[in-house]
């Protein structure tokens, strides 16, 4: 490694760089002195000709040229690349200065010298890299943040990307609201997009190239931060690099969170619920396919489907009022009633009734030929609470004309599903509504054959007794003439 230059040699290099830059600017504008000399000479000549009518030597074409020059200069200094150039120059010079200069700047930011502090800040001499190194220590609780605050006072580049992220994105990923507020109060730009990121860690990363801060907060389910950013003016119409809008991204994130937590109900009073409501109210394409929800296969759904999936009746009402048709179908031809019937919550029961009251078709069939009735029974978990809720959903559906004998996926009827679940009360309800005991599924099984496959002998005996007694009672009924 070469030895460092002497102090004088180093200073000479810096001054030579400065002189070179100034020389380039001076060369571009050296004609200004010549123009001034010529105009003054012409003005003097007019003054000597007493009889002549005074005429300004400045021509209209000269004025037009000056205006064009002013415009070019204005465009030059407002150009982002030029601004970045000057900022980088200040940053590199600041790096050298910081290694040889140590001073307490607090007096410049307090009391009567506050204006001086603002001038110092405007130079943004602390580079994004230097700032984020110090800032990361604050986020990791390695320090009390005093140096971070001093950097902000002195003028740190808070919008610069380091490994693809801004300081604001770092604070979101660290779930540090104090840090986020600190950065935003310094004037950070919320619309800066993430750049090229390093390889994702094991398990992936909820941050992608092209994301803004509010998108990052949505992906990471930092709902309180999302609300804060929106309140501070973050755009709700932003899109990610694939073209998805913020509302769709938030729906997917909320769905993953609810499913992972074993929840089926979206509480509108939670930060998550309030974010989705606000984003939907501000959404420009309310009646289009907007949400890609998690599952075995990604399915593009309308907001009505998504809100029904999570049992939020208030947002379902809002979606209907915005113009979404109650029987609108998603990519697998499922309707909102299909989603509500699978919800398995108390709110879901209420929502099923609400959708029917608003014209939902109880016998609508999806791509697998399932109806809301077969979907409701096919989504039951093995807990008693879920079965109790589904029984009420089944009651509502059949009371409003649901066909109990429609064969859904695999040729299964509602009765096949209820028998397989061991839901005696639901089986009784379906039998009371005339469910056919002889319909076979695609495997050639009747409901009775399904009951024979159950290993619990006590359940099997009770179910077989119910099915057989019903079959016997039907056979003993007199056949009506004409049937």
C-alpha positions in Angstrom: 0.0 0.0 0.0 1.4 3.4 -1.0 2.4 5.8 1.7 -0.1 8.7 2.3 0.9 12.0 0.7 2.3 14.9 2.8 -0.1 17.4 4.2 0.8 20.0 1.7 0.6 17.6 -1.2 -2.9 16.4 -0.1 -4.1 20.0 0.3 -2.7 20.8 -3.2 -4.7 17.9 -4.7 -7.9 19.1 -3.0 -7.3 22.7 -4.3 -6.5 21.4 -7.8 -9.8 19.5 -7.8 -11.6 22.6 -6.8 -9.8 24.7 -9.4 -10.6 22.2 -12.1 -14.3 22.3 -11.3 -14.4 26.0 -11.1 -12.4 26.3 -14.4 -15.1 24.1 -16.2 -17.8 26.4 -15.0 -15.8 29.5 -15.8 -15.2 28.3 -19.4 -18.9 27.7 -19.9 -19.7 31.3 -18.8 -16.6 33.2 -20.0 -18.6 34.8 -22.8 -20.7 36.8 -20.2 -17.8 39.3 -19.7 -17.5 39.7 -23.5 -21.3 40.4 -23.8 -21.1 42.9 -21.0 -18.2 44.7 -22.7 -19.9 44.9 -26.1 -23.2 46.2 -24.7 -21.5 48.9 -22.6 -19.5 50.1 -25.6 -22.6 50.4 -27.7 -24.4 52.3 -25.0 -21.4 54.7 -24.9 -21.5 55.3 -28.6 -25.2 56.2 -28.4 -24.4 58.7 -25.7 -21.9 60.4 -28.0 -24.5 60.8 -30.8 -26.6 63.6 -29.3 -29.0 63.8 -32.2 -29.7 60.2 -32.2 -32.8 58.8 -30.5 -31.7 56.7 -27.5 -32.2 53.1 -28.3 -31.3 50.2 -26.0 -28.6 48.1 -27.5 -30.3 45.0 -26.0 -32.3 43.2 -28.7 -35.4 41.1 -28.2 -33.4 38.1 -29.4 -30.9 38.8 -26.6 -33.7 38.7 -24.0 -34.9 35.4 -25.4 -31.4 34.0 -25.2 -31.0 35.1 -21.6 -34.4 33.6 -20.6 -33.3 30.3 -22.3 -30.0 30.4 -20.4 -31.8 31.0 -17.1 -34.1 28.1 -17.8 -31.2 25.8 -18.6 -29.4 26.8 -15.3 -32.6 26.3 -13.3 -33.2 22.9 -14.9 -29.5 22.0 -14.2 -29.6 22.8 -10.5 -33.1 21.2 -10.0 -32.0 18.0 -11.7 -31.9 15.0 -9.3 -28.6 13.7 -10.7 -27.0 17.2 -10.2 -28.4 17.4 -6.7 -27.0 14.0 -5.9 -23.7 15.0 -7.4 -23.4 18.1 -5.1 -24.6 16.0 -2.1 -22.0 13.4 -2.8 -19.3 16.0 -3.1 -20.3 17.5 0.2 -20.5 14.0 1.7 -17.0 13.0 0.7 -15.5 16.3 1.8 -17.5 15.9 5.0 -15.9 12.5 5.6 -12.4 14.1 5.4 -13.5 17.0 7.6 -15.0 14.7 10.2 -11.7 12.8 10.6 -9.8 16.0 11.5 -12.4 18.2 13.1 -14.3 17.7 16.4 -16.6 20.3 17.8 -19.8 20.6 19.8 -22.4 21.9 17.4 -25.2 22.2 19.9 -24.9 26.0 20.3 -25.7 26.3 16.6 -29.0 24.5 16.9 -30.2 26.1 20.1 -31.2 29.6 21.2 -30.5 32.5 18.8 -28.2 30.6 16.5 -30.9 28.2 15.2 -30.6 29.7 11.7 -27.0 28.8 11.6 -27.9 25.2 12.5 -30.4 25.1 9.6 -27.7 26.2 7.2 -25.4 23.5 8.5 -28.1 20.9 8.2 -28.8 21.8 4.6 -25.4 20.5 3.5 -26.4 17.0 4.6 -22.7 16.2 5.2 -23.3 12.9 7.0 -23.5 10.2 4.3 -26.3 7.7 4.3 -23.9 4.9 5.0 -22.3 6.6 8.0 -25.7 7.5 9.4 -27.2 4.1 9.0 -24.2 2.4 10.7 -24.8 4.7 13.7 -28.6 4.4 13.4 -28.4 0.6 13.4 -26.6 0.7 16.8 -29.5 2.7 18.1 -32.0 0.2 16.7 -30.1 -2.6 18.3 -30.1 -0.8 21.7 -26.3 -0.7 21.6 -26.4 3.1 22.4 -28.8 5.7 23.7 -29.2 7.4 20.3 -27.4 10.7 21.2 -24.9 10.4 18.3 -27.8 9.5 16.0 -29.6 12.7 17.0 -26.4 14.7 16.6 -26.0 13.3 13.1 -29.6 14.4 12.3 -28.9 17.9 13.7 -25.7 18.2 11.6 -27.5 17.1 8.5 -27.6 13.3 7.7 -28.7 11.8 4.4 -31.8 10.0 5.8 -33.2 9.1 2.3 -30.1 7.4 0.9 -30.1 3.7 0.2 -27.7 1.4 2.0 -28.0 -2.2 0.9 -31.2 -1.2 -0.8 -32.9 0.3 2.3 -33.5 3.7 3.8 -33.2 4.5 7.5 -37.0 4.6 7.6 -37.3 1.1 6.3 -34.7 -0.1 8.9 -36.7 1.4 11.7 -39.9 -0.4 10.4 -38.1 -3.7 10.2 -36.8 -3.2 13.7 -40.4 -2.4 14.9 -39.0 0.8 16.5 -41.7 3.5 16.5 -39.5 6.0 18.3 -36.9 5.6 15.6 -39.5 5.9 12.8 -40.8 9.1 14.3 -37.3 10.5 14.7 -36.5 9.9 11.1 -39.8 11.3 9.8 -39.6 14.4 12.0 -36.2 15.1 10.3 -38.0 15.4 7.0 -37.4 11.9 5.5 -39.2 11.2 2.2 -41.8 8.5 2.7 -42.0 7.7 -1.0 -38.4 6.6 -1.6 -38.4 3.1 -3.0 -36.2 0.2 -1.9 -33.3 -0.6 -4.2 -31.3 -3.7 -4.9 -31.3 -5.8 -1.7 -28.7 -8.4 -0.6 -29.7 -12.1 -0.6 -32.6 -12.8 1.6 -31.9 -14.5 4.9 -33.4 -18.0 5.6 -37.1 -17.8 5.8 -37.3 -14.9 3.3 -37.7 -11.2 3.8 -40.9 -9.1 3.8 -39.3 -6.3 1.8 -38.8 -6.1 -1.9 -37.1 -3.9 -4.5 -39.5 -1.0 -5.3 -41.3 -1.0 -2.0 -42.0 2.3 -0.2 -42.0 2.6 3.6 -45.7 2.1 3.9 -45.6 -1.0 1.7 -42.8 -2.4 3.9 -44.9 -1.8 7.0 -47.9 -3.6 5.4 -45.9 -6.6 4.4 -44.5 -6.9 7.9 -47.9 -6.4 9.5 -46.7 -3.4 11.5 -50.3 -2.0 11.5 -49.6 0.7 14.0 -46.8 2.0 11.9 -49.0 1.8 8.8 -51.6 4.0 10.4 -48.9 6.5 11.5 -47.3 6.7 8.1 -50.7 7.3 6.4 -51.6 9.9 9.0 -48.3 11.7 8.1 -49.2 11.7 4.4 -47.8 8.5 2.9 -49.5 7.8 -0.4 -52.1 5.0 -0.3 -52.1 4.7 -4.1 -48.6 3.3 -4.3 -47.8 0.0 -6.2 -45.1 -2.5 -5.7 -42.8 -3.7 -8.5 -45.4 -6.2 -9.7 -48.1 -3.5 -10.0 -50.1 -4.5 -6.9 -51.6 -1.6 -5.0 -51.2 -1.0 -1.3 -54.8 -2.3 -0.4 -54.1 -5.7 -2.1 -50.7 -6.0 -0.3 -52.4 -5.2 3.0 -55.2 -7.8 2.4 -52.6 -10.5 1.7 -50.6 -9.6 4.8 -53.7 -9.5 7.0 -54.9 -12.8 5.6 -51.6 -14.6 6.3 -51.6 -13.2 9.8 -55.1 -14.2 10.6 -54.7 -17.7 9.1 -51.4 -18.3 10.9 -52.9 -17.2 14.2 -55.9 -19.5 13.8 -58.3 -16.6 13.6 -61.2 -16.3 11.2 -62.6 -12.9 12.3 -61.2 -9.5 11.3 -61.8 -7.1 14.2 -62.6 -3.7 12.8 -61.5 -2.0 16.1 -57.9 -3.4 15.8 -55.1 -1.5 14.1 -55.3 -4.1 11.3 -59.0 -3.6 10.8 -58.7 0.2 10.8 -55.9 0.1 8.3 -57.9 -2.1 5.9 -61.0 0.1 6.3 -59.1 3.3 5.6 -57.2 1.8 2.6 -60.5 0.4 1.1 -62.3 3.8 1.5 -59.4 5.4 -0.4 -59.1 2.6 -2.9 -59.6 3.7 -6.5 -60.7 0.3 -7.9 -63.2 -0.8 -5.2 -65.2 -3.0 -7.5 -62.3 -4.8 -9.1 -60.4 -8.0 -8.2 -58.1 -6.6 -5.6 -56.8 -9.1 -3.1 -54.6 -12.1 -3.6 -55.1 -14.2 -0.5 -52.9 -17.0 0.8 -53.9 -20.6 0.5 -53.0 -23.7 -1.4 -53.4 -21.7 -4.6 -53.3 -17.9 -4.8 -56.8 -16.7 -5.8 -57.7 -13.3 -7.0 -60.7 -12.1 -5.2 -62.8 -8.9 -4.8 -62.8 -7.0 -1.6 -66.2 -8.4 -0.9 -64.8 -11.9 -0.9 -61.9 -11.0 1.3 -64.1 -9.2 3.9 -66.6 -12.1 3.9 -63.7 -14.6 4.3 -62.9 -12.9 7.6 -66.5 -12.2 8.8 -66.4 -8.4 8.8 -70.0 -7.4 8.2 -69.3 -3.7 8.4 -66.7 -3.9 5.6 -68.9 -6.3 3.6 -71.7 -3.6 3.8 -69.2 -1.0 2.6 -68.1 -3.2 -0.3 -71.7 -3.8 -1.4 -72.5 -0.1 -1.2 -69.5 0.6 -3.4 -71.1 -1.4 -6.2 -69.7 -4.9 -5.9 -72.4 -7.4 -7.0 -73.3 -9.7 -4.1 -73.0 -12.8 -6.3 -69.7 -11.7 -7.9 -67.4 -14.7 -8.5 -63.6 -15.0 -8.0 -61.2 -17.0 -10.1 -62.6 -20.3 -8.8 -66.2 -19.1 -9.2 -66.7 -18.8 -5.5 -69.0 -16.1 -4.1 -68.9 -14.1 -0.9 -71.5 -16.4 0.6 -69.2 -19.4 0.0 -66.5 -17.5 1.9 -68.8 -16.5 4.7 -70.1 -20.0 5.1 -66.6 -21.2 5.7 -65.8 -18.6 8.3 -66.6 -20.7 11.5 -67.1 -17.7 13.8 -70.1 -16.1 15.4 -69.7 -13.1 13.1 -69.7 -15.5 10.2 -73.1 -16.7 11.1 -74.5 -13.2 11.2 -72.8 -12.5 7.9 -74.3 -15.5 6.1 -77.8 -14.1 7.0 -76.8 -10.6 6.0 -75.6 -11.7 2.5 -78.7 -13.8 2.0 -80.8 -10.8 3.0 -79.0 -8.8 0.3 -79.7 -11.3 -2.5 -76.9 -13.9 -2.2 -77.7 -17.1 -4.1 -77.7 -20.0 -1.6 -77.2 -22.6 -4.4 -74.4 -20.9 -6.3 -71.8 -23.5 -7.3 -68.0 -22.9 -7.6 -65.6 -24.5 -10.0 -65.6 -27.7 -7.9 -69.4 -27.7 -7.9 -69.5 -26.9 -4.2 -72.3 -24.7 -2.8 -72.1 -22.6 0.3 -73.8 -25.5 2.2 -71.2 -28.1 1.2 -68.4 -25.6 1.7 -69.6 -24.9 5.2 -69.5 -28.6 6.1 -66.2 -29.2 4.4 -64.5 -26.5 6.4 -65.4 -27.7 9.9 -62.6 -28.4 12.4 -62.8 -31.2 15.0 -63.7 -28.8 17.9 -67.2 -28.7 19.2 -67.4 -24.9 18.9 -66.8 -25.0 15.2 -69.5 -27.7 14.7 -72.0 -25.7 16.7 -71.4 -22.6 14.6 -71.6 -24.5 11.3 -74.9 -26.1 12.5 -76.4 -22.6 12.7 -75.0 -21.7 9.3 -76.5 -24.9 7.8 -79.9 -24.1 9.5 -79.9 -20.6 7.9 -78.9 -22.0 4.4 -81.6 -24.7 4.3 -84.2 -22.4 5.7 -83.5 -20.1 2.7 -83.8 -22.9 0.1 -80.4 -24.5 0.0 -80.5 -27.8 -2.0 -79.4 -30.5 0.4 -78.7 -33.0 -2.4 -76.3 -31.1 -4.6 -73.1 -33.1 -5.2 -69.9 -31.0 -4.7 -66.2 -31.8 -4.9 -65.7 -35.6 -5.2 -69.5 -36.1 -5.6 -70.0 -35.4 -1.8 -73.3 -34.1 -0.7 -73.9 -32.2 2.5 -75.0 -35.4 4.2 -71.8 -37.2 3.2 -69.8 -34.4 4.9 -72.0 -34.3 8.0 -71.7 -38.1 8.5 -68.0 -38.0 8.0 -67.8 -35.3 10.7 -69.9 -37.2 13.1 -72.2 -34.2 13.4 -75.3 -36.0 14.6 -77.4 -32.9 15.0 -76.5 -31.6 11.5 -77.3 -35.1 10.1 -80.7 -35.0 11.7 -81.3 -31.5 10.3 -80.4 -32.6 6.8 -82.5 -35.8 7.1 -85.5 -33.7 8.3 -85.1 -31.6 5.1 -85.3 -34.8 3.0 -81.6 -35.4 2.3 -81.2 -38.4 -0.1 -79.7 -41.5 1.7 -79.0 -43.3 -1.6 -76.9 -40.7 -3.4 -73.4 -42.0 -4.1 -70.2 -39.9 -4.2 -67.5 -40.4 -6.9 -66.2 -43.3 -4.9 -69.5 -45.1 -5.1 -70.3 -44.5 -1.4 -73.6 -43.7 0.1 -73.8 -41.8 3.4 -74.2 -45.1 5.2 -71.1 -46.5 3.6 -69.2 -43.4 4.8 -70.4 -44.1 8.4 -69.0 -47.7 8.1 -65.5 -46.3 7.6 -65.5 -44.5 11.0 -63.3 -46.3 13.6 -65.1 -45.0 16.7 -67.5 -47.9 17.3 -69.9 -45.9 19.6 -70.2 -43.1 17.0 -70.6 -45.6 14.2 -73.4 -47.4 16.0 -75.3 -44.2 16.8 -74.9 -42.8 13.2 -75.9 -46.1 11.6 -79.0 -46.3 13.8 -80.0 -42.8 12.8 -79.5 -43.5 9.1 -81.2 -46.9 9.2 -84.2 -45.7 11.2 -84.7 -42.8 8.8 -84.5 -45.1 5.8 -87.0 -47.5 7.3 -89.4 -44.7 8.2 -89.3 -43.4 4.6 -89.9 -46.9 3.2 -92.9 -47.3 5.4 -94.5 -44.0 4.3 -97.4 -44.6 1.8 -96.6 -43.7 -1.8 -98.7 -40.8 -2.9 -100.6 -41.2 -6.2 -98.8 -39.7 -9.1 -95.4 -39.9 -7.6 
